[in-house]
Amino acid sequence: MNSTHPSPTIRISQEEYRLIQQLRDRKPAQNPPTAPFKLGDRIADRVASIIGFKIACIRTFSPILQESLGNLT
């Protein structure tokens, strides 16, 4: 016996349908970024990541250091 299952009905709004059509028109997988990052962009990203990491460390360890230094006085 061969049983077939009906496909589920999907309901989307007109706005959702329009957005899907716009995405299909763009075909992002077939349109890669045109220009690679420039050297200055890569350096700026690296500096920002290092500074962000240092700020996070300072915020994390500052109370611990203040407590340790307070015990020395």
N, CA, C and O of each residue as an XYZ file, in Angstrom:
292
protein
N       0.833     -1.161      0.000
C       0.000      0.000      0.000
C       0.892      1.244      0.000
O       1.847      1.324      0.773
N       0.593      2.173     -0.832
C       1.378      3.394     -0.957
C       0.612      4.532     -0.294
O      -0.474      4.908     -0.736
N       1.187      5.066      0.760
C       0.512      6.173      1.428
C       1.245      7.477      1.114
O       2.474      7.539      1.128
N       0.487      8.477      0.842
C       1.078      9.790      0.586
C       0.627     10.745      1.671
O      -0.507     10.688      2.146
N       1.526     11.610      2.047
C       1.228     12.597      3.073
C       1.047     13.946      2.406
O       1.887     14.366      1.610
N      -0.023     14.614      2.718
C      -0.194     15.956      2.124
C       0.860     16.907      2.683
O       1.237     16.822      3.852
N       1.318     17.797      1.842
C       2.310     18.766      2.303
C       1.625     19.768      3.231
O       0.461     20.111      3.026
N       2.337     20.230      4.240
C       1.722     21.169      5.183
C       1.447     22.517      4.509
O       2.182     22.945      3.619
N       0.414     23.148      4.937
C       0.066     24.464      4.414
C       0.819     25.517      5.211
O       0.769     25.544      6.441
N       1.509     26.375      4.494
C       2.260     27.448      5.137
C       1.567     28.756      4.825
O       1.264     29.060      3.671
N       1.324     29.515      5.858
C       0.648     30.796      5.667
C       1.598     31.930      6.021
O       2.140     31.985      7.125
N       1.787     32.816      5.085
C       2.625     33.983      5.333
C       1.855     35.227      4.917
O       0.969     35.178      4.064
N       2.206     36.315      5.526
C       1.531     37.570      5.201
C       2.047     38.119      3.873
O       3.060     37.655      3.351
N       1.351     39.091      3.346
C       1.797     39.718      2.103
C       3.144     40.404      2.294
O       3.981     40.405      1.391
N       3.350     40.988      3.472
C       4.625     41.650      3.767
C       5.772     40.640      3.776
O       6.837     40.902      3.218
N       5.555     39.490      4.408
C       6.586     38.441      4.437
C       6.876     37.939      3.027
O       8.033     37.718      2.669
N       5.825     37.759      2.227
C       6.008     37.308      0.856
C       6.823     38.322      0.057
O       7.699     37.948     -0.722
N       6.528     39.600      0.254
C       7.269     40.652     -0.450
C       8.742     40.640     -0.057
O       9.622     40.800     -0.903
N       9.004     40.447      1.243
C      10.395     40.398      1.695
C      11.128     39.204      1.106
O      12.291     39.317      0.720
N      10.456     38.063      1.035
C      11.072     36.875      0.439
C      11.398     37.126     -1.025
O      12.469     36.746     -1.499
N      10.483     37.761     -1.738
C      10.725     38.076     -3.146
C      11.922     39.016     -3.305
O      12.726     38.850     -4.222
N      12.039     39.997     -2.418
C      13.177     40.915     -2.490
C      14.478     40.170     -2.259
O      15.467     40.429     -2.944
N      14.494     39.250     -1.303
C      15.705     38.467     -1.055
C      16.051     37.595     -2.251
O      17.222     37.452     -2.601
N      15.053     37.022     -2.868
C      15.308     36.192     -4.062
C      15.878     37.042     -5.191
O      16.747     36.593     -5.938
N      15.385     38.270     -5.310
C      15.881     39.160     -6.369
C      17.352     39.509     -6.154
O      18.108     39.639     -7.117
N      17.751     39.658     -4.918
C      19.148     40.017     -4.618
C      20.109     38.874     -4.875
O      21.236     39.102     -5.315
N      19.685     37.653     -4.610
C      20.521     36.463     -4.744
C      21.870     36.677     -4.047
O      22.908     36.675     -4.709
N      21.869     36.861     -2.719
C      23.114     37.200     -2.027
C      24.212     36.153     -2.170
O      25.393     36.496     -2.121
N      23.854     34.899     -2.342
C      24.875     33.868     -2.476
C      25.653     34.013     -3.780
O      26.795     33.563     -3.883
N      25.037     34.634     -4.758
C      25.702     34.801     -6.040
C      26.365     36.167     -6.187
O      26.993     36.448     -7.207
N      26.227     37.013     -5.173
C      26.817     38.349     -5.218
C      27.735     38.549     -4.020
O      27.342     39.201     -3.052
N      28.958     38.000     -4.061
C      29.864     38.174     -2.924
C      30.283     39.632     -2.783
O      30.138     40.410     -3.726
N      30.798     40.008     -1.620
C      31.278     41.387     -1.451
C      32.282     41.739     -2.540
O      33.095     40.907     -2.942
N      32.220     42.950     -3.001
C      33.046     43.335     -4.142
C      34.496     43.632     -3.760
O      35.414     43.224     -4.471
N      34.711     44.328     -2.658
C      36.078     44.704     -2.306
C      36.476     44.049     -0.976
O      35.711     44.083     -0.013
N      37.670     43.458     -0.928
C      38.123     42.913      0.349
C      38.474     44.057      1.307
O      38.650     45.201      0.889
N      38.569     43.731      2.580
C      38.941     44.750      3.551
C      40.318     45.298      3.235
O      41.225     44.555      2.861
N      40.463     46.587      3.387
C      41.763     47.222      3.172
C      42.631     46.999      4.402
O      42.135     46.626      5.465
N      43.920     47.230      4.250
C      44.864     47.028      5.347
C      44.479     47.886      6.551
O      44.520     47.414      7.687
N      44.112     49.128      6.311
C      43.723     50.018      7.409
C      42.508     49.502      8.164
O      42.431     49.630      9.386
N      41.553     48.917      7.436
C      40.364     48.357      8.072
C      40.737     47.178      8.973
O      40.226     47.048     10.086
N      41.619     46.337      8.485
C      42.044     45.166      9.279
C      42.800     45.601     10.526
O      42.605     45.036     11.602
N      43.662     46.604     10.385
C      44.422     47.107     11.539
C      43.467     47.728     12.561
O      43.598     47.486     13.761
N      42.517     48.520     12.090
C      41.557     49.161     13.003
C      40.735     48.115     13.754
O      40.489     48.270     14.950
N      40.311     47.058     13.074
C      39.554     45.989     13.736
C      40.401     45.294     14.793
O      39.909     44.977     15.876
N      41.658     45.061     14.485
C      42.552     44.383     15.438
C      42.784     45.252     16.674
O      42.702     44.763     17.801
N      43.070     46.528     16.467
C      43.298     47.449     17.588
C      42.042     47.522     18.461
O      42.136     47.476     19.687
N      40.876     47.636     17.837
C      39.626     47.711     18.603
C      39.411     46.443     19.418
O      38.955     46.517     20.559
N      39.730     45.281     18.854
C      39.533     44.038     19.608
C      40.496     43.948     20.781
O      40.121     43.463     21.848
N      41.739     44.411     20.602
C      42.722     44.366     21.703
C      42.307     45.332     22.804
O      42.327     44.974     23.982
N      41.935     46.543     22.434
C      41.541     47.539     23.436
C      40.285     47.076     24.165
O      40.188     47.221     25.384
N      39.332     46.526     23.438
C      38.117     46.017     24.068
C      38.428     44.923     25.068
O      37.825     44.876     26.140
N      39.368     44.033     24.733
C      39.764     42.949     25.635
C      40.417     43.518     26.890
O      40.137     43.067     28.001
N      41.281     44.504     26.712
C      41.963     45.098     27.866
C      40.970     45.793     28.790
O      41.084     45.691     30.012
N      40.001     46.498     28.218
C      38.991     47.168     29.048
C      38.184     46.139     29.823
O      37.877     46.344     30.997
N      37.837     45.029     29.169
C      37.084     43.974     29.853
C      37.898     43.396     31.007
O      37.351     43.116     32.073
N      39.196     43.218     30.800
C      40.061     42.695     31.871
C      40.144     43.675     33.036
O      40.079     43.281     34.201
N      40.286     44.946     32.710
C      40.378     45.964     33.769
C      39.094     45.979     34.591
O      39.141     46.036     35.820
N      37.952     45.927     33.917
C      36.681     45.934     34.644
C      36.525     44.684     35.505
O      35.956     44.745     36.595
N      37.028     43.554     35.018
C      36.885     42.305     35.749
C      37.809     42.258     36.953
O      37.391     41.884     38.049
N      39.068     42.640     36.752
C      40.061     42.459     37.799
C      40.277     43.680     38.680
O      40.949     43.575     39.707
N      39.738     44.818     38.320
C      39.935     46.024     39.109
C      39.467     45.866     40.555
O      40.214     46.233     41.462
N      38.270     45.340     40.815
C      37.854     45.180     42.218
C      38.763     44.220     42.988
O      39.025     44.425     44.173
N      39.237     43.189     42.322
C      40.127     42.210     42.978
C      41.449     42.874     43.333
O      41.978     42.678     44.427
N      41.983     43.665     42.395
C      43.252     44.341     42.652
C      43.105     45.375     43.757
O      43.978     45.500     44.616
N      42.013     46.109     43.738
C      41.796     47.136     44.779
C      41.695     46.466     46.148
O      42.205     46.994     47.137
N      41.051     45.325     46.208
C      40.938     44.627     47.475
C      42.299     44.127     47.935
O      42.624     44.216     49.119
N      43.093     43.604     47.015
C      44.432     43.105     47.366
C      45.332     44.249     47.810
O      46.066     44.113     48.789
N      45.284     45.375     47.103
C      46.121     46.501     47.467
C      45.664     47.119     48.797
O      46.481     47.634     49.560
N      44.384     47.062     49.060
C      43.860     47.590     50.315
C      44.382     46.805     51.508
O      44.536     47.368     52.592
N      44.653     45.536     51.334
C      45.182     44.715     52.419
C      46.637     45.038     52.720
O      47.122     44.729     53.808
N      47.339     45.653     51.779
C      48.758     45.978     51.974
C      48.947     47.232     52.807
O      50.008     47.424     53.402
N      47.948     48.079     52.858
C      48.109     49.350     53.587
C      47.809     49.226     55.048
O      47.902     50.209     55.783
